Amino acid sequence: MEEPIMSKEYNSALQARVEQFLKEKNISQAKAAPLMGISQTALSQYRRSMYDNGDISALESKLEEFFRTQEEQEAS
């Protein structure tokens, strides 16, 4: 009997948005992670699609919330 492979689905559009944010703001991962409400380790692993010590969907929810807040601040 084969072991089921745990598929980890990454939101590639969100990953690209993280990269774009770091580039546009010229900000390091170390500075960005606390702003995003996640650890630097989590951000690093997420960027490399190697996040394995937690719930990817929960991490992506935090990132989506961060970008929503950013958009609202820029709009006002």
Backbone as JSON Lines, residues from 0, in Angstrom:
{"i":0,"aa":"M","n":[0.84,-1.2,0.0],"ca":[0.0,0.0,0.0],"c":[0.88,1.26,0.0]}
{"i":1,"aa":"E","n":[0.6,2.17,-0.91],"ca":[1.42,3.38,-1.0],"c":[0.97,4.44,-0.02]}
{"i":2,"aa":"E","n":[1.94,5.19,0.46],"ca":[1.64,6.32,1.34],"c":[1.03,7.44,0.51]}
{"i":3,"aa":"P","n":[-0.04,8.06,1.01],"ca":[-0.59,9.19,0.26],"c":[0.37,10.37,0.31]}
{"i":4,"aa":"I","n":[0.53,11.01,-0.81],"ca":[1.41,12.18,-0.87],"c":[0.62,13.4,-0.42]}
{"i":5,"aa":"M","n":[1.16,14.09,0.55],"ca":[0.5,15.31,1.03],"c":[0.73,16.41,-0.01]}
{"i":6,"aa":"S","n":[-0.32,16.81,-0.66],"ca":[-0.15,17.86,-1.65],"c":[-0.29,19.2,-0.96]}
{"i":7,"aa":"K","n":[0.66,20.04,-1.21],"ca":[0.63,21.38,-0.64],"c":[0.38,22.34,-1.78]}
{"i":8,"aa":"E","n":[-0.77,22.96,-1.74],"ca":[-1.13,23.88,-2.8],"c":[-0.71,25.3,-2.41]}
{"i":9,"aa":"Y","n":[0.14,25.86,-3.21],"ca":[0.55,27.25,-2.99],"c":[-0.22,28.14,-3.96]}
{"i":10,"aa":"N","n":[-0.57,29.31,-3.48],"ca":[-1.21,30.31,-4.32],"c":[-0.09,31.05,-5.05]}
{"i":11,"aa":"S","n":[0.18,30.65,-6.3],"ca":[1.32,31.22,-7.02],"c":[1.15,32.71,-7.28]}
{"i":12,"aa":"A","n":[-0.09,33.15,-7.45],"ca":[-0.32,34.59,-7.64],"c":[0.05,35.36,-6.37]}
{"i":13,"aa":"L","n":[-0.27,34.77,-5.23],"ca":[0.07,35.41,-3.96],"c":[1.58,35.4,-3.73]}
{"i":14,"aa":"Q","n":[2.22,34.31,-4.11],"ca":[3.68,34.25,-3.99],"c":[4.32,35.33,-4.86]}
{"i":15,"aa":"A","n":[3.81,35.51,-6.06],"ca":[4.33,36.54,-6.97],"c":[4.1,37.92,-6.37]}
{"i":16,"aa":"R","n":[2.96,38.09,-5.72],"ca":[2.64,39.39,-5.11],"c":[3.6,39.71,-3.96]}
{"i":17,"aa":"V","n":[3.97,38.69,-3.21],"ca":[4.96,38.87,-2.13],"c":[6.28,39.34,-2.74]}
{"i":18,"aa":"E","n":[6.71,38.68,-3.8],"ca":[7.97,39.06,-4.45],"c":[7.9,40.49,-4.98]}
{"i":19,"aa":"Q","n":[6.78,40.83,-5.59],"ca":[6.58,42.17,-6.14],"c":[6.63,43.22,-5.02]}
{"i":20,"aa":"F","n":[5.99,42.91,-3.9],"ca":[5.97,43.83,-2.77],"c":[7.4,44.09,-2.27]}
{"i":21,"aa":"L","n":[8.17,43.03,-2.08],"ca":[9.54,43.17,-1.59],"c":[10.37,44.03,-2.55]}
{"i":22,"aa":"K","n":[10.17,43.81,-3.84],"ca":[10.92,44.54,-4.86],"c":[10.5,46.01,-4.9]}
{"i":23,"aa":"E","n":[9.18,46.25,-4.96],"ca":[8.66,47.62,-5.06],"c":[9.04,48.46,-3.85]}
{"i":24,"aa":"K","n":[8.93,47.86,-2.65],"ca":[9.21,48.61,-1.44],"c":[10.7,48.59,-1.1]}
{"i":25,"aa":"N","n":[11.46,47.81,-1.88],"ca":[12.9,47.66,-1.63],"c":[13.12,47.31,-0.16]}
{"i":26,"aa":"I","n":[12.43,46.29,0.28],"ca":[12.42,45.9,1.69],"c":[12.91,44.46,1.81]}
{"i":27,"aa":"S","n":[13.66,44.19,2.86],"ca":[14.17,42.83,3.07],"c":[13.07,41.95,3.63]}
{"i":28,"aa":"Q","n":[13.27,40.67,3.45],"ca":[12.37,39.66,4.01],"c":[12.29,39.83,5.53]}
{"i":29,"aa":"A","n":[13.43,40.13,6.15],"ca":[13.48,40.29,7.61],"c":[12.59,41.44,8.08]}
{"i":30,"aa":"K","n":[12.55,42.52,7.3],"ca":[11.71,43.67,7.66],"c":[10.25,43.43,7.28]}
{"i":31,"aa":"A","n":[10.02,42.72,6.18],"ca":[8.66,42.52,5.68],"c":[7.88,41.54,6.55]}
{"i":32,"aa":"A","n":[8.52,40.48,7.01],"ca":[7.81,39.43,7.74],"c":[7.0,39.95,8.93]}
{"i":33,"aa":"P","n":[7.61,40.76,9.83],"ca":[6.79,41.26,10.95],"c":[5.63,42.15,10.5]}
{"i":34,"aa":"L","n":[5.82,42.91,9.43],"ca":[4.73,43.73,8.89],"c":[3.58,42.85,8.44]}
{"i":35,"aa":"M","n":[3.93,41.69,7.89],"ca":[2.94,40.76,7.36],"c":[2.34,39.88,8.44]}
{"i":36,"aa":"G","n":[2.89,39.96,9.63],"ca":[2.35,39.18,10.74],"c":[2.81,37.73,10.76]}
{"i":37,"aa":"I","n":[3.94,37.47,10.11],"ca":[4.48,36.11,10.09],"c":[5.97,36.15,10.43]}
{"i":38,"aa":"S","n":[6.53,34.99,10.7],"ca":[7.96,34.94,11.02],"c":[8.79,35.02,9.74]}
{"i":39,"aa":"Q","n":[10.04,35.43,9.9],"ca":[10.93,35.5,8.76],"c":[11.14,34.11,8.17]}
{"i":40,"aa":"T","n":[11.23,33.11,9.03],"ca":[11.4,31.73,8.58],"c":[10.21,31.3,7.71]}
{"i":41,"aa":"A","n":[9.0,31.61,8.19],"ca":[7.8,31.24,7.43],"c":[7.8,31.93,6.07]}
{"i":42,"aa":"L","n":[8.16,33.2,6.05],"ca":[8.18,33.95,4.79],"c":[9.21,33.35,3.83]}
{"i":43,"aa":"S","n":[10.38,33.06,4.34],"ca":[11.44,32.48,3.53],"c":[11.0,31.15,2.93]}
{"i":44,"aa":"Q","n":[10.44,30.29,3.77],"ca":[9.99,28.98,3.31],"c":[8.85,29.11,2.31]}
{"i":45,"aa":"Y","n":[7.95,30.03,2.57],"ca":[6.81,30.24,1.67],"c":[7.29,30.69,0.29]}
{"i":46,"aa":"R","n":[8.24,31.62,0.28],"ca":[8.75,32.14,-0.99],"c":[9.4,31.04,-1.82]}
{"i":47,"aa":"R","n":[9.97,30.05,-1.16],"ca":[10.64,28.94,-1.85],"c":[9.72,27.72,-2.01]}
{"i":48,"aa":"S","n":[8.44,27.87,-1.67],"ca":[7.47,26.77,-1.71],"c":[7.94,25.59,-0.87]}
{"i":49,"aa":"M","n":[8.52,25.92,0.29],"ca":[9.02,24.87,1.18],"c":[8.45,25.01,2.59]}
{"i":50,"aa":"Y","n":[7.31,25.66,2.7],"ca":[6.7,25.88,4.01],"c":[6.12,24.56,4.49]}
{"i":51,"aa":"D","n":[6.73,23.99,5.52],"ca":[6.3,22.66,5.93],"c":[5.99,22.53,7.42]}
{"i":52,"aa":"N","n":[6.04,23.64,8.14],"ca":[5.8,23.52,9.58],"c":[4.5,24.2,9.99]}
{"i":53,"aa":"G","n":[3.51,24.12,9.13],"ca":[2.25,24.74,9.5],"c":[1.25,24.65,8.38]}
{"i":54,"aa":"D","n":[0.21,25.4,8.53],"ca":[-0.92,25.39,7.61],"c":[-0.71,26.47,6.55]}
{"i":55,"aa":"I","n":[-0.5,26.04,5.32],"ca":[-0.26,27.0,4.24],"c":[-1.45,27.94,4.06]}
{"i":56,"aa":"S","n":[-2.67,27.39,4.14],"ca":[-3.84,28.25,3.92],"c":[-3.94,29.33,5.0]}
{"i":57,"aa":"A","n":[-3.56,29.0,6.23],"ca":[-3.58,30.0,7.31],"c":[-2.53,31.08,7.04]}
{"i":58,"aa":"L","n":[-1.37,30.67,6.58],"ca":[-0.31,31.62,6.25],"c":[-0.76,32.53,5.11]}
{"i":59,"aa":"E","n":[-1.36,31.92,4.09],"ca":[-1.82,32.72,2.95],"c":[-2.94,33.67,3.34]}
{"i":60,"aa":"S","n":[-3.77,33.27,4.29],"ca":[-4.82,34.17,4.79],"c":[-4.21,35.41,5.42]}
{"i":61,"aa":"K","n":[-3.14,35.22,6.2],"ca":[-2.46,36.37,6.81],"c":[-1.88,37.29,5.73]}
{"i":62,"aa":"L","n":[-1.28,36.69,4.72],"ca":[-0.7,37.49,3.63],"c":[-1.78,38.25,2.87]}
{"i":63,"aa":"E","n":[-2.9,37.58,2.59],"ca":[-4.0,38.24,1.87],"c":[-4.55,39.4,2.69]}
{"i":64,"aa":"E","n":[-4.68,39.19,3.99],"ca":[-5.17,40.25,4.88],"c":[-4.19,41.43,4.87]}
{"i":65,"aa":"F","n":[-2.91,41.13,4.91],"ca":[-1.88,42.17,4.86],"c":[-2.03,43.01,3.59]}
{"i":66,"aa":"F","n":[-2.18,42.34,2.44],"ca":[-2.28,43.08,1.18],"c":[-3.59,43.85,1.08]}
{"i":67,"aa":"R","n":[-4.66,43.32,1.65],"ca":[-5.94,44.07,1.68],"c":[-5.75,45.36,2.47]}
{"i":68,"aa":"T","n":[-5.12,45.26,3.62],"ca":[-4.86,46.44,4.45],"c":[-3.99,47.45,3.72]}
{"i":69,"aa":"Q","n":[-2.96,46.95,3.03],"ca":[-2.08,47.82,2.25],"c":[-2.87,48.6,1.2]}
{"i":70,"aa":"E","n":[-3.74,47.89,0.49],"ca":[-4.54,48.53,-0.56],"c":[-5.44,49.6,0.01]}
{"i":71,"aa":"E","n":[-6.04,49.3,1.15],"ca":[-6.94,50.27,1.79],"c":[-6.17,51.53,2.2]}
{"i":72,"aa":"Q","n":[-4.97,51.33,2.74],"ca":[-4.16,52.47,3.16],"c":[-3.74,53.31,1.96]}
{"i":73,"aa":"E","n":[-3.39,52.66,0.87],"ca":[-2.97,53.39,-0.34],"c":[-4.14,54.11,-0.99]}
{"i":74,"aa":"A","n":[-5.33,53.55,-0.84],"ca":[-6.53,54.15,-1.45],"c":[-6.99,55.4,-0.7]}
{"i":75,"aa":"S","n":[-6.72,55.43,0.59],"ca":[-7.22,56.56,1.39],"c":[-6.25,57.73,1.38]}
